[in-house]
Amino acid sequence: MLDITSLTLTDLVKSIKDKKISSEETTKAFIDRGEKSRDLNAYITEDFSNALDKARAFDQKPNFDLKLPGIPMAVKDLFCTNGVKTTAGSKILNNFIPPYESTVTQNIWNEGAILLGKLNCDEFAMGSSNETSFFGSVQSPIDKDLVPGGSSGGSASALAANLTPITIGTDTGGSIRQPASFTGTVGLKPTYGSCSRYGIVAFASSLDQAGPMSKNVKDCALLQEIISTYDEKDSTSIDFKRNAYSKELTNNIKGKKIGIPKEYTVDGMPKEIEDLWTKGIEHAKDCGAEIVEISLPHTNYALPAYYIVAPAEASSNLARYDGVKYGFRSKGENLIDMYEKTRSEGFGEEVQRRIMIGTYVLSSGYYDAYYIKAQKVRKLIKNDFDEAYKKVDAILTPSTPSAAFKIGEKTNDPVSMYLNDIFTVPVNLAGLPAISIPAGVDAKGYPLGLQIIGKAFDEQNILNIAYAMEEKIEFKNKITDWWIK
Amino acid sequence: MTKDSSEYLIERYNNVYEVVIGLEVHAQVTSNSKLFSSSSTTFGAEPNTQVSLVDAAFPGMLPVINEYCVKQAIKTGIGLKAQINKRSVFDRKNYFYADLPQGYQISQFKFPIVGEGTVILDMENGPKEVGIERLHLEQDAGKSIHDMDPQNTLVDLNRSGVALMEIVSKPDMRTPDEVSAYVKKLRSIMRYLGTCDGNMQEGSLRADVNISVRIKGSDVLGTRCEIKNVNSIKFMQMAIDYEANRQVDLIEEGKTIDQETRLFDTKKNETRSMRSKEDAHDYRYFPDPDLLPLEVTDEFIEKLKLDIPELPDEKKKRFIDKFKVSPYEATILVSDIDTAKYFEEVVAKMGKNLDIKLAVNWITGELFAVLNNKNLEISQSPISAKNLAKLINLIKNGTISGKIAKTIFELMMDGDKDPQIIVEEKGLKQESDPKALETLIDKIINDNREKAIEYKQGKEKLFGFFVGQAMKASNGKANPQLINEILKKKL
């Protein structure tokens, strides 16, 4: 019998188009597996019964011209979904049902896909392990008590555990690529301005970007082609010519110049990461690419700059959650008291920490020393990439400085948690596209990813490189279904 | 205060103080939709009926700039003879309040859309220049209503997100009269441009008044206080008067003035401290990452310049040159765009009989009196320019006397009646036939022989008596000029 849930998106679409399986059968299969997998805590909100209704409706009047005909999928709970609770992993939005749909999810439904439910994530996407969610931490299907990464941890876990054939996450400092790397999946952070931010709960507006998470590069290209549209409702959306990424996908990367930045060899990086990188370089060479050593001299300053810019924007973006209009409200003696109680009870510890950091760095007297300086650093980091791209077509780095860690291992050490983003953050600061592909495992058998960073708007190129390397790497995720009793 | 009305000085013992005033005027942009959303801006709608998801700051909602509001701000900048900045930046001004849904106001802090400019005030003793520091675009907040529910504050977000222009003057004003003239001039310019309706009652125009005092002759600025949100010119003048004296008293007592924000209590006619500098909000301004810097091209600005109508200063100059009206009359005629339009229409309709003096007198005299009485704007005038022109022409061509004209004017107010028709219906045509008048006068002289003799003996005052009798006998229709001539001859 066909194991529906283990199929790639591409195969699933083909099976439905060939009428081998129906949307209802497919949806049922994912729902069944979802119900058996509640121990992973991947879902915040299941919308299973609606999903089944929609699947049946699709089967009655199928449209096989669509790119995602009757395909069920779950999405990160940071995307506002019309009529379906959207929490951003926070108590403060615990009861919030948006009367509108995000542009990215709307694009997906327009191609025939069906919402299965909303996936867990770090609160307001602030975290690297999915432990800051008000709805509890998420288990990685890779191993018990292992974090799936974050903030798109529910998305990564659900995808790796075959609860959804494909999914979307958001990436502000690595929130798609790091969990993809931790769970042996593919994750793309598109160029800033490629996917509309309309209807996505904002964390840091100048860095946030939605992107696909998938089982392989081809699926990733297909979903990127669907979600990336110019949107007048987002003033930072960019009207550029978008490729038909999946159609134009090729493994021919002969002569492509791939840069290896020397600054990405960091102190204390495990040898297995270095080995992975070396192996990746060999694979790239095998594909006919030319390897060029490059320098990104300001890399060291990326993380501190990020942890000024992102909290600064977040402190302002999250001001709207004040108990006045929607969401959680605590009773107070007066307006100020209501604000204080609502926000100290409604926000978790990590969110409060970042609001405080952000408020501090924007305060008069500190603004120039922190915020302005961080913006200057950001410019220097972007210049580094611009310089490098005069010599190379793409850049290859590890996705993370280590493999996944255990739940609770880093919760008391925010700085060590922040260090997880060291290879992903510069990309967000520079607004560039980057993809993480699974490339190996560490000594414990936990997946490790490689990151390919591209020029702005050059998603096609990094997808092609990822596609070619994927063939050479032949990564197989070993998932034992340990959580299913 | 000193006697010279152009000066406003405060005297205490041996010291004479002058007052330094600068204004931050908040002018609501005339636009059908809000600055960053497509919600309507109509005044007086049911609470919370003109609120979009963006205005109410729902999660994931993003601002999109309204191009029309940008054009309006640039046009206003052109009207203020100001520098238009081709690149400006929207910042977030962060603070918490129940009627501020985003938790920040989108405004322009470091890089406003309009830079330095000038406004010319027509003061009694000549023109006075007031510098404009800047003009920037920003969102209005909603409205908190504290007196509708005993337990709760209610919030109306209809106004939330409406576009405002904050126009900041330099501290160039020295008297309450200048402040009044400045606000009126700004209002006039914006109404000419159609960029702000200037309606102070509906809150479309309100101001924060910055005041400091210093010994006259000093060129150092004193510590200023800001009086927030004053919404009428009269209150501005009252607030300045109170606040300037308060500051002078403090200095005279050897105390220091705290830089602070104050409120004007219109009932008690005093200003009260709202918050001191130490308590001032830290607004944590930073560029709004949801919006790109606003960039406009020279071409865009040049195209808007073509849309700029003749503004009050230019119009005034033209009226003086072309119609030979006095500067004082010209100032009155151009102060409001609708008055200027009315005047020009009367002039156009009068055609070849044009008598500017008569037109100005009728508009600024009779018509203004009526409008004042009935509390009407000239745009709501019960008598159209066309019919007023006709009335003036009837005087000019001798069909009616000025006195009869006043009667007709009264009758015209009932449904903007054509004066020609009134003249015919009521038989009010002036008697200008010399023969008929001679007969009439002969009879009067005959009936009053003794008085005629007294007049001839030198009691010249009696001339008026005969004129009066003639007018009475003709039911006021006799041509007064002819009556005079004939009487002089016959007596």
Chai-1 contact restraints between the chains, C-beta under 6 A:
chainA,res_idxA,chainB,res_idxB,connection_type,confidence,min_distance_angstrom,max_distance_angstrom,comment,restraint_id
A,C80,B,G60,contact,1.0,0.0,6.0,A-B,restraint_1
A,Y198,B,L62,contact,1.0,0.0,6.0,A-B,restraint_2
A,G199,B,G60,contact,1.0,0.0,6.0,A-B,restraint_3
A,I200,B,G60,contact,1.0,0.0,6.0,A-B,restraint_4
A,V201,B,P59,contact,1.0,0.0,6.0,A-B,restraint_5
A,V201,B,G60,contact,1.0,0.0,6.0,A-B,restraint_6
A,S205,B,P289,contact,1.0,0.0,6.0,A-B,restraint_7
A,S205,B,D290,contact,1.0,0.0,6.0,A-B,restraint_8
A,S206,B,P289,contact,1.0,0.0,6.0,A-B,restraint_9
A,D234,B,L62,contact,1.0,0.0,6.0,A-B,restraint_10
A,S235,B,V64,contact,1.0,0.0,6.0,A-B,restraint_11
A,S235,B,L291,contact,1.0,0.0,6.0,A-B,restraint_12
A,S235,B,L292,contact,1.0,0.0,6.0,A-B,restraint_13
A,E313,B,P289,contact,1.0,0.0,6.0,A-B,restraint_14
A,S316,B,R92,contact,1.0,0.0,6.0,A-B,restraint_15
A,S316,B,N94,contact,1.0,0.0,6.0,A-B,restraint_16
A,S316,B,Y104,contact,1.0,0.0,6.0,A-B,restraint_17
A,A319,B,G103,contact,1.0,0.0,6.0,A-B,restraint_18
A,A319,B,Y104,contact,1.0,0.0,6.0,A-B,restraint_19
A,R320,B,A57,contact,1.0,0.0,6.0,A-B,restraint_20
A,R320,B,Q102,contact,1.0,0.0,6.0,A-B,restraint_21
A,R320,B,G103,contact,1.0,0.0,6.0,A-B,restraint_22
A,V324,B,A98,contact,1.0,0.0,6.0,A-B,restraint_23
A,K325,B,A56,contact,1.0,0.0,6.0,A-B,restraint_24
A,K325,B,P101,contact,1.0,0.0,6.0,A-B,restraint_25
A,L335,B,A98,contact,1.0,0.0,6.0,A-B,restraint_26
A,Y339,B,F96,contact,1.0,0.0,6.0,A-B,restraint_27
A,L362,B,R284,contact,1.0,0.0,6.0,A-B,restraint_28
A,L362,B,F286,contact,1.0,0.0,6.0,A-B,restraint_29
A,S363,B,D282,contact,1.0,0.0,6.0,A-B,restraint_30
A,S364,B,D282,contact,1.0,0.0,6.0,A-B,restraint_31
